């Protein structure tokens, strides 16, 4: 096997706990087939970074895999992250601790506090020392965030003894010396700070205590998935000949599908918005406010004043927008919206903006980044997706060469399909609901990561090494047999490996 895969690079996509559990399952499978020590680089994004930083911490602390797995699995099972982080926002005590005094009191830093506890306050510098002293099989980790000052990817990676850059071209020379002080938990917070749910985390102010340099502009960092949700772009080189890896294994929990845009229909919300934009309705509200004032009905008066102010603001926006359009375009037409269409006007625009930000841009970036790594290294790249083994039209989704693969491993069992479907249906959250816990979704997603990784490694061997897996005692055949044996177990029980690990560790 050492001759087959000498250097593997793994990518863990974003996707909250769905990504965290799926990537845990993938490395669990790699450890089971004795390939984890061949993994030399890990690139992670958002939810995948939860697994990435926890594994990096285990390497710093020289933990064996079973200890890492047990510690991480128990943390996921406890599921106290969101509750504890929210409690910090309400309290003052945590912000008075010496290690947190430099942080802004806001939600993203509240999560960073918890992430630092989760990773035992280990730093990126600790991992650099771990690599330099050859205490880990990893040569490189890359935890990806997005730089909101430049729009570039911001890479938290070990650079000592390499030509790699810390952050990006704008940040490397200024901040590389801070690496020993940058905590893995703060890195995780920046990598998973998805817009809308969180505000940006400030670098280096929220990361490094006592950092003061008026000449350096603070950088706002957010979710790495904004630029590249698979984390694969970090491995694409200008000259593919300089690539040090012989296998890229990408774990991806994002769906490639998009629902059609749904235009607003006539409902209560569109009616209420229409009333708010109506001038007759505004006049009626003003008359009601006068009546309530004279009658001394102060609660109703207050409500009518607030409503009237909101309606006046809408008319003011119309007026300002009309003037701006005339000035900007030279079109001598006012902005006139038929009152009965105002609700549709607002909702359709709001929905289109949300869809653009949360689906169109992200899926287009995903497609482009996937195309880039496959164009550069197509024959040594494989992607395990959380949804593929729920199957469609009797075969894995988006799977090429299925007839060839099926001839070697057989059809996908109904049990595997069911677990894959359950896993793919789990949302992008940082918690498990009571229903999720009753349905044992945590174990389902980890198991899905295990058997999907197994399937894709088998598919890779069949597709690119079919002749060699037939040669007795070849590296390819030995690995294929090990994977096929596991696949047969998964076909009978998709939870085979996770149950084995839980039994051995008394979880």
MARPAMI-13645 format. One record per residue (C-alpha): residue number from 0; residue in three letters; x, y, z. Coordinates in steps of 0.1 Angstrom, whole numbers. Example, Ala and Ser with C-alpha at 12.3 -4.5 7.8 and 13.67 -1.06 7.14 Angstrom:
REM MARPAMI-13645
<0; ALA; <123; -45; 78>>
<1; SER; <137; -11; 71>>
This chain:
REM MARPAMI-13645
<0; UNK; <0; 0; 0>>
<1; UNK; <29; 24; 7>>
<2; UNK; <38; 21; -30>>
<3; UNK; <2; 29; -41>>
<4; UNK; <-5; 60; -19>>
<5; UNK; <26; 76; -5>>
<6; UNK; <10; 111; 1>>
<7; UNK; <-27; 117; 4>>
<8; UNK; <-44; 151; 7>>
<9; UNK; <-78; 153; 22>>
<10; UNK; <-104; 181; 20>>
<11; UNK; <-133; 185; 45>>
<12; UNK; <-161; 207; 32>>
<13; UNK; <-182; 232; 51>>
<14; UNK; <-217; 223; 63>>
<15; UNK; <-220; 226; 101>>
<16; UNK; <-222; 194; 121>>
<17; UNK; <-232; 175; 90>>
<18; UNK; <-197; 182; 76>>
<19; UNK; <-180; 176; 110>>
<20; UNK; <-195; 141; 114>>
<21; UNK; <-192; 131; 78>>
<22; UNK; <-154; 140; 77>>
<23; UNK; <-150; 122; 111>>
<24; UNK; <-164; 91; 94>>
<25; UNK; <-140; 95; 64>>
<26; UNK; <-109; 96; 86>>
<27; UNK; <-123; 67; 107>>
<28; UNK; <-124; 46; 75>>
<29; UNK; <-89; 57; 65>>
<30; UNK; <-76; 47; 99>>
<31; UNK; <-93; 13; 97>>
<32; UNK; <-76; 4; 64>>
<33; UNK; <-42; 17; 76>>
<34; UNK; <-42; 47; 52>>
<35; UNK; <-45; 75; 77>>
<36; UNK; <-7; 77; 82>>
<37; UNK; <-4; 83; 45>>
<38; UNK; <-25; 115; 48>>
<39; UNK; <1; 143; 46>>
<40; UNK; <-22; 173; 42>>
<41; UNK; <-56; 183; 53>>
<42; UNK; <-76; 214; 40>>
<43; UNK; <-108; 223; 58>>
<44; UNK; <-137; 247; 56>>
<45; UNK; <-163; 258; 82>>
<46; UNK; <-179; 227; 97>>
<47; UNK; <-151; 205; 83>>
<48; UNK; <-127; 226; 103>>
<49; UNK; <-142; 213; 135>>
<50; UNK; <-128; 179; 126>>
<51; UNK; <-96; 194; 113>>
<52; UNK; <-87; 214; 144>>
<53; UNK; <-96; 186; 167>>
<54; UNK; <-74; 162; 148>>
<55; UNK; <-46; 187; 148>>
<56; UNK; <-49; 191; 186>>
<57; UNK; <-48; 153; 190>>
<58; UNK; <-15; 153; 170>>
<59; UNK; <-1; 181; 192>>
<60; UNK; <-10; 161; 223>>
<61; UNK; <3; 128; 208>>
<62; UNK; <-31; 111; 213>>
<63; UNK; <-37; 78; 195>>
<64; UNK; <-67; 76; 171>>
<65; UNK; <-90; 58; 195>>
<66; UNK; <-85; 86; 221>>
<67; UNK; <-91; 113; 195>>
<68; UNK; <-122; 95; 183>>
<69; UNK; <-136; 90; 218>>
<70; UNK; <-130; 126; 229>>
<71; UNK; <-145; 140; 197>>
<72; UNK; <-175; 117; 197>>
<73; UNK; <-183; 125; 233>>
<74; UNK; <-182; 162; 226>>
<75; UNK; <-206; 158; 197>>
<76; UNK; <-229; 136; 218>>
<77; UNK; <-229; 162; 246>>
<78; UNK; <-241; 188; 220>>
<79; UNK; <-236; 217; 244>>
<80; UNK; <-217; 241; 220>>
<81; UNK; <-246; 264; 211>>
<82; UNK; <-261; 265; 246>>
<83; UNK; <-228; 273; 262>>
<84; UNK; <-218; 299; 236>>
<85; UNK; <-251; 317; 239>>
<86; UNK; <-248; 317; 277>>
<87; UNK; <-215; 336; 274>>
<88; UNK; <-232; 364; 255>>
<89; UNK; <-255; 370; 285>>
<90; UNK; <-228; 368; 312>>
<91; UNK; <-198; 389; 320>>
<92; UNK; <-175; 365; 338>>
<93; UNK; <-161; 347; 308>>
<94; UNK; <-150; 380; 292>>
<95; UNK; <-131; 390; 323>>
<96; UNK; <-108; 360; 321>>
<97; UNK; <-73; 370; 311>>
<98; UNK; <-74; 349; 279>>
<99; UNK; <-106; 366; 267>>
<100; UNK; <-102; 403; 277>>
<101; UNK; <-90; 413; 242>>
<102; UNK; <-121; 398; 225>>
<103; UNK; <-152; 417; 214>>
<104; UNK; <-183; 406; 233>>
<105; UNK; <-203; 392; 205>>
<106; UNK; <-217; 358; 192>>
<107; UNK; <-187; 347; 171>>
<108; UNK; <-163; 353; 200>>
<109; UNK; <-186; 335; 223>>
<110; UNK; <-183; 305; 201>>
<111; UNK; <-145; 310; 198>>
<112; UNK; <-143; 308; 236>>
<113; UNK; <-160; 274; 235>>
<114; UNK; <-139; 263; 206>>
<115; UNK; <-107; 271; 225>>
<116; UNK; <-119; 249; 254>>
<117; UNK; <-127; 222; 228>>
<118; UNK; <-91; 223; 215>>
<119; UNK; <-75; 227; 249>>
<120; UNK; <-62; 262; 239>>
<121; UNK; <-37; 247; 215>>
<122; UNK; <-22; 270; 189>>
<123; UNK; <-12; 269; 152>>
<124; UNK; <24; 274; 165>>
<125; UNK; <20; 242; 186>>
<126; UNK; <12; 223; 154>>
<127; UNK; <41; 238; 135>>
<128; UNK; <64; 225; 162>>
<129; UNK; <47; 191; 160>>
<130; UNK; <55; 190; 123>>
<131; UNK; <90; 202; 126>>
<132; UNK; <97; 177; 154>>
<133; UNK; <81; 149; 133>>
<134; UNK; <55; 140; 159>>
<135; UNK; <27; 137; 133>>
<136; UNK; <22; 121; 99>>
<137; UNK; <8; 154; 87>>
<138; UNK; <31; 178; 68>>
<139; UNK; <5; 205; 63>>
<140; UNK; <-29; 217; 76>>
<141; UNK; <-49; 245; 60>>
<142; UNK; <-79; 259; 78>>
<143; UNK; <-97; 283; 54>>
<144; UNK; <-115; 315; 61>>
<145; UNK; <-125; 344; 39>>
<146; UNK; <-109; 379; 41>>
<147; UNK; <-136; 405; 41>>
<148; UNK; <-110; 432; 34>>
<149; UNK; <-98; 419; 1>>
<150; UNK; <-123; 391; -9>>
<151; UNK; <-94; 366; -9>>
<152; UNK; <-91; 333; 8>>
<153; UNK; <-74; 335; 42>>
<154; UNK; <-54; 304; 49>>
<155; UNK; <-44; 295; 85>>
<156; UNK; <-16; 271; 78>>
<157; UNK; <18; 260; 91>>
<158; UNK; <45; 277; 72>>
<159; UNK; <77; 271; 92>>
<160; UNK; <103; 254; 70>>
<161; UNK; <81; 258; 38>>
<162; UNK; <75; 284; 11>>
<163; UNK; <38; 286; 20>>
<164; UNK; <22; 318; 29>>
<165; UNK; <2; 325; 61>>
<166; UNK; <-32; 341; 54>>
<167; UNK; <-27; 355; 19>>
<168; UNK; <-4; 377; -1>>
<169; UNK; <-16; 408; 18>>
<170; UNK; <-12; 393; 53>>
<171; UNK; <18; 370; 52>>
<172; UNK; <46; 395; 59>>
<173; UNK; <27; 414; 85>>
<174; UNK; <13; 385; 106>>
<175; UNK; <33; 353; 101>>
<176; UNK; <52; 360; 134>>
<177; UNK; <19; 358; 152>>
<178; UNK; <14; 321; 144>>
<179; UNK; <27; 308; 178>>
<180; UNK; <-1; 329; 195>>
<181; UNK; <-30; 320; 172>>
<182; UNK; <-53; 295; 189>>
<183; UNK; <-69; 267; 169>>
<184; UNK; <-103; 276; 185>>
<185; UNK; <-102; 311; 172>>
<186; UNK; <-92; 298; 137>>
<187; UNK; <-122; 275; 138>>
<188; UNK; <-145; 304; 147>>
<189; UNK; <-133; 324; 117>>
<190; UNK; <-136; 294; 94>>
<191; UNK; <-172; 287; 104>>
<192; UNK; <-185; 323; 108>>
<193; UNK; <-213; 320; 82>>
<194; UNK; <-228; 354; 72>>
<195; UNK; <-262; 361; 87>>
<196; UNK; <-256; 339; 117>>
<197; UNK; <-225; 356; 128>>
<198; UNK; <-206; 388; 124>>
<199; UNK; <-169; 388; 112>>
<200; UNK; <-142; 380; 137>>
<201; UNK; <-114; 406; 138>>
<202; UNK; <-79; 396; 130>>
<203; UNK; <-56; 399; 148>>
<204; UNK; <-74; 418; 176>>
<205; UNK; <-98; 390; 185>>
<206; UNK; <-70; 364; 182>>
<207; UNK; <-39; 379; 199>>
<208; UNK; <-39; 395; 233>>
<209; UNK; <-22; 429; 235>>
<210; UNK; <-17; 433; 197>>
<211; UNK; <-12; 469; 189>>
<212; UNK; <-1; 483; 156>>
<213; UNK; <-19; 514; 144>>
<214; UNK; <-4; 509; 109>>
<215; UNK; <-21; 476; 104>>
<216; UNK; <-57; 476; 93>>
<217; UNK; <-78; 450; 111>>
<218; UNK; <-91; 422; 89>>
<219; UNK; <-127; 409; 92>>
<220; UNK; <-127; 372; 87>>
<221; UNK; <-157; 350; 79>>
<222; UNK; <-167; 315; 67>>
<223; UNK; <-142; 299; 43>>
<224; UNK; <-170; 284; 23>>
<225; UNK; <-178; 318; 8>>
<226; UNK; <-147; 315; -15>>
<227; UNK; <-143; 277; -16>>
<228; UNK; <-166; 254; 3>>
<229; UNK; <-146; 223; -5>>
<230; UNK; <-111; 236; 5>>
<231; UNK; <-96; 220; -26>>
<232; UNK; <-83; 251; -43>>
<233; UNK; <-53; 253; -19>>
<234; UNK; <-38; 223; -37>>
<235; UNK; <-41; 236; -72>>
<236; UNK; <-6; 246; -84>>
<237; UNK; <4; 266; -115>>
<238; UNK; <24; 237; -126>>
<239; UNK; <7; 203; -118>>
<240; UNK; <41; 186; -120>>
<241; UNK; <50; 202; -87>>
<242; UNK; <21; 184; -69>>
<243; UNK; <35; 163; -41>>
<244; UNK; <4; 141; -36>>
<245; UNK; <-8; 110; -53>>
<246; UNK; <-44; 111; -41>>
<247; UNK; <-68; 139; -34>>
<248; UNK; <-98; 128; -13>>
<249; UNK; <-126; 154; -10>>
<250; UNK; <-154; 150; 16>>
<251; UNK; <-183; 171; 4>>
<252; UNK; <-217; 175; 22>>
<253; UNK; <-231; 203; 0>>
<254; UNK; <-259; 194; -24>>
<255; UNK; <-253; 202; -61>>
<256; UNK; <-291; 207; -67>>
<257; UNK; <-310; 240; -67>>
<258; UNK; <-347; 244; -64>>
<259; UNK; <-365; 266; -90>>
<260; UNK; <-371; 302; -80>>
<261; UNK; <-405; 305; -65>>
<262; UNK; <-422; 338; -73>>
<263; UNK; <-443; 354; -45>>
<264; UNK; <-479; 344; -46>>
<265; UNK; <-510; 362; -32>>
<266; UNK; <-510; 356; 6>>
<267; UNK; <-513; 374; 39>>
<268; UNK; <-478; 388; 38>>
<269; UNK; <-481; 403; 3>>
<270; UNK; <-514; 419; 14>>
<271; UNK; <-499; 434; 46>>
<272; UNK; <-470; 448; 26>>
<273; UNK; <-494; 462; 1>>
<274; UNK; <-514; 480; 28>>
<275; UNK; <-482; 495; 42>>
<276; UNK; <-474; 511; 8>>
<277; UNK; <-509; 524; 3>>
<278; UNK; <-514; 562; 6>>
<279; UNK; <-552; 558; 14>>
<280; UNK; <-542; 534; 42>>
<281; UNK; <-516; 559; 54>>
<282; UNK; <-542; 587; 56>>
<283; UNK; <-566; 563; 75>>
<284; UNK; <-538; 555; 100>>
<285; UNK; <-532; 592; 106>>
<286; UNK; <-569; 598; 112>>
<287; UNK; <-570; 569; 136>>
<288; UNK; <-540; 582; 155>>
<289; UNK; <-558; 616; 159>>
<290; UNK; <-589; 599; 171>>
<291; UNK; <-570; 577; 196>>
<292; UNK; <-551; 607; 209>>
<293; UNK; <-583; 627; 216>>
<294; UNK; <-599; 596; 232>>
<295; UNK; <-570; 590; 255>>
<296; UNK; <-564; 555; 242>>
<297; UNK; <-527; 556; 246>>
<298; UNK; <-518; 521; 237>>
<299; UNK; <-537; 523; 204>>
<300; UNK; <-524; 558; 198>>
<301; UNK; <-488; 546; 202>>
<302; UNK; <-493; 516; 179>>
<303; UNK; <-509; 538; 152>>
<304; UNK; <-481; 563; 154>>
<305; UNK; <-455; 536; 150>>
<306; UNK; <-474; 521; 121>>
<307; UNK; <-478; 556; 105>>
<308; UNK; <-441; 563; 108>>
<309; UNK; <-433; 530; 91>>
<310; UNK; <-457; 538; 62>>
<311; UNK; <-442; 573; 59>>
<312; UNK; <-407; 558; 57>>
<313; UNK; <-418; 536; 28>>
<314; UNK; <-432; 566; 9>>
<315; UNK; <-399; 584; 17>>
<316; UNK; <-379; 556; 3>>
<317; UNK; <-400; 557; -29>>
<318; UNK; <-394; 594; -32>>
<319; UNK; <-356; 591; -27>>
<320; UNK; <-353; 561; -50>>
<321; UNK; <-373; 580; -77>>
<322; UNK; <-349; 610; -75>>
<323; UNK; <-318; 588; -75>>
<324; UNK; <-330; 569; -106>>
<325; UNK; <-336; 601; -125>>
<326; UNK; <-302; 615; -115>>
<327; UNK; <-283; 583; -122>>
<328; UNK; <-300; 573; -155>>
<329; UNK; <-313; 605; -169>>
<330; UNK; <-347; 588; -173>>
<331; UNK; <-374; 613; -166>>
<332; UNK; <-397; 589; -150>>
<333; UNK; <-406; 586; -114>>
<334; UNK; <-405; 553; -95>>
<335; UNK; <-441; 542; -95>>
<336; UNK; <-452; 509; -82>>
<337; UNK; <-488; 499; -84>>
<338; UNK; <-500; 496; -47>>
<339; UNK; <-514; 461; -52>>
<340; UNK; <-480; 449; -65>>
<341; UNK; <-458; 463; -37>>
<342; UNK; <-459; 431; -17>>
<343; UNK; <-448; 411; -47>>
<344; UNK; <-421; 437; -55>>
<345; UNK; <-405; 434; -20>>
<346; UNK; <-408; 396; -16>>
<347; UNK; <-395; 387; -50>>
<348; UNK; <-364; 409; -46>>
<349; UNK; <-357; 397; -10>>
<350; UNK; <-360; 361; -21>>
<351; UNK; <-338; 366; -52>>
<352; UNK; <-311; 383; -30>>
<353; UNK; <-311; 354; -5>>
<354; UNK; <-310; 328; -32>>
<355; UNK; <-282; 346; -49>>
<356; UNK; <-261; 348; -17>>
<357; UNK; <-269; 313; -3>>
<358; UNK; <-272; 292; -34>>
<359; UNK; <-262; 307; -68>>
<360; UNK; <-228; 321; -58>>
<361; UNK; <-219; 292; -35>>
<362; UNK; <-228; 265; -60>>
<363; UNK; <-211; 282; -88>>
<364; UNK; <-179; 286; -68>>
<365; UNK; <-182; 249; -58>>
<366; UNK; <-186; 239; -94>>
<367; UNK; <-156; 260; -106>>
<368; UNK; <-133; 247; -78>>
<369; UNK; <-143; 211; -84>>
<370; UNK; <-137; 215; -121>>
<371; UNK; <-103; 231; -114>>
<372; UNK; <-89; 202; -93>>
<373; UNK; <-104; 176; -116>>
<374; UNK; <-89; 193; -146>>
<375; UNK; <-55; 194; -130>>
<376; UNK; <-55; 160; -112>>
<377; UNK; <-85; 141; -125>>
<378; UNK; <-70; 107; -124>>
<379; UNK; <-59; 110; -87>>
<380; UNK; <-89; 128; -73>>
<381; UNK; <-120; 113; -58>>
<382; UNK; <-149; 130; -40>>
<383; UNK; <-172; 114; -14>>
<384; UNK; <-205; 132; -12>>
<385; UNK; <-230; 127; 16>>
<386; UNK; <-260; 123; -7>>
<387; UNK; <-246; 100; -35>>
<388; UNK; <-254; 66; -20>>
<389; UNK; <-291; 74; -14>>
<390; UNK; <-291; 66; -51>>
<391; UNK; <-312; 78; -80>>
<392; UNK; <-326; 57; -108>>
<393; UNK; <-311; 27; -92>>
<394; UNK; <-275; 39; -90>>
<395; UNK; <-254; 63; -70>>
<396; UNK; <-261; 100; -79>>
<397; UNK; <-237; 117; -103>>
<398; UNK; <-217; 84; -106>>
<399; UNK; <-199; 76; -138>>
<400; UNK; <-188; 41; -147>>
<401; UNK; <-215; 26; -124>>
<402; UNK; <-218; -6; -145>>
<403; UNK; <-181; -12; -142>>
<404; UNK; <-181; -6; -104>>
<405; UNK; <-213; -26; -98>>
<406; UNK; <-196; -56; -115>>
<407; UNK; <-170; -56; -87>>
<408; UNK; <-190; -46; -56>>
<409; UNK; <-226; -54; -64>>
<410; UNK; <-256; -31; -59>>
<411; UNK; <-261; -6; -31>>
<412; UNK; <-281; -21; -2>>
<413; UNK; <-314; -6; 9>>
<414; UNK; <-299; 0; 44>>
<415; UNK; <-270; 21; 30>>
<416; UNK; <-295; 41; 9>>
<417; UNK; <-317; 48; 40>>
<418; UNK; <-287; 60; 61>>
<419; UNK; <-274; 81; 33>>
<420; UNK; <-308; 97; 28>>
<421; UNK; <-311; 104; 66>>
<422; UNK; <-277; 120; 66>>
<423; UNK; <-282; 141; 35>>
<424; UNK; <-315; 155; 49>>
<425; UNK; <-298; 169; 81>>
<426; UNK; <-295; 206; 79>>
<427; UNK; <-265; 229; 83>>
<428; UNK; <-266; 235; 120>>
<429; UNK; <-243; 235; 150>>
<430; UNK; <-266; 214; 172>>
<431; UNK; <-288; 183; 171>>
<432; UNK; <-325; 188; 178>>
<433; UNK; <-344; 164; 201>>
<434; UNK; <-358; 147; 170>>
<435; UNK; <-323; 143; 156>>
<436; UNK; <-312; 127; 188>>
<437; UNK; <-341; 103; 188>>
<438; UNK; <-333; 93; 152>>
<439; UNK; <-296; 89; 161>>
<440; UNK; <-286; 113; 133>>
<441; UNK; <-251; 117; 147>>
<442; UNK; <-242; 81; 143>>
<443; UNK; <-260; 80; 109>>
<444; UNK; <-238; 108; 95>>
<445; UNK; <-205; 93; 108>>
<446; UNK; <-215; 59; 94>>
<447; UNK; <-224; 76; 61>>
<448; UNK; <-189; 92; 60>>
<449; UNK; <-174; 57; 66>>
<450; UNK; <-192; 37; 40>>
<451; UNK; <-192; 65; 14>>
<452; UNK; <-154; 68; 18>>
<453; UNK; <-151; 31; 14>>
<454; UNK; <-173; 31; -17>>
<455; UNK; <-153; 59; -34>>
<456; UNK; <-119; 43; -27>>
<457; UNK; <-132; 11; -42>>
<458; UNK; <-146; 30; -72>>
<459; UNK; <-112; 48; -76>>
<460; UNK; <-93; 15; -76>>
<461; UNK; <-117; -1; -100>>
<462; UNK; <-117; 29; -124>>
<463; UNK; <-79; 35; -125>>
<464; UNK; <-63; 3; -113>>
<465; UNK; <-87; -24; -124>>
<466; UNK; <-59; -45; -140>>
<467; UNK; <-37; -43; -109>>
<468; UNK; <-64; -53; -84>>
<469; UNK; <-64; -87; -102>>
<470; UNK; <-26; -93; -96>>
<471; UNK; <-20; -115; -66>>
<472; UNK; <-6; -98; -36>>
<473; UNK; <-2; -65; -54>>
<474; UNK; <-6; -33; -33>>
<475; UNK; <-38; -25; -52>>
<476; UNK; <-52; -60; -47>>
<477; UNK; <-45; -60; -9>>
<478; UNK; <-61; -26; -5>>
<479; UNK; <-91; -36; -27>>
<480; UNK; <-96; -68; -6>>
<481; UNK; <-95; -49; 26>>
<482; UNK; <-120; -23; 13>>
<483; UNK; <-143; -49; -2>>
<484; UNK; <-144; -69; 30>>
<485; UNK; <-155; -37; 48>>
<486; UNK; <-180; -29; 21>>
<487; UNK; <-196; -63; 25>>
<488; UNK; <-200; -56; 62>>
<489; UNK; <-214; -21; 55>>
<490; UNK; <-239; -36; 31>>
<491; UNK; <-252; -59; 59>>
<492; UNK; <-250; -32; 86>>
<493; UNK; <-241; 5; 76>>
<494; UNK; <-233; 11; 113>>
<495; UNK; <-208; -17; 114>>
<496; UNK; <-176; 4; 119>>
<497; UNK; <-190; 31; 142>>
<498; UNK; <-206; 4; 164>>
<499; UNK; <-173; -15; 165>>
<500; UNK; <-155; 17; 176>>
<501; UNK; <-182; 25; 202>>
<502; UNK; <-180; -10; 216>>
<503; UNK; <-142; -10; 218>>
<504; UNK; <-141; 25; 235>>
<505; UNK; <-172; 18; 257>>
<506; UNK; <-190; 49; 242>>
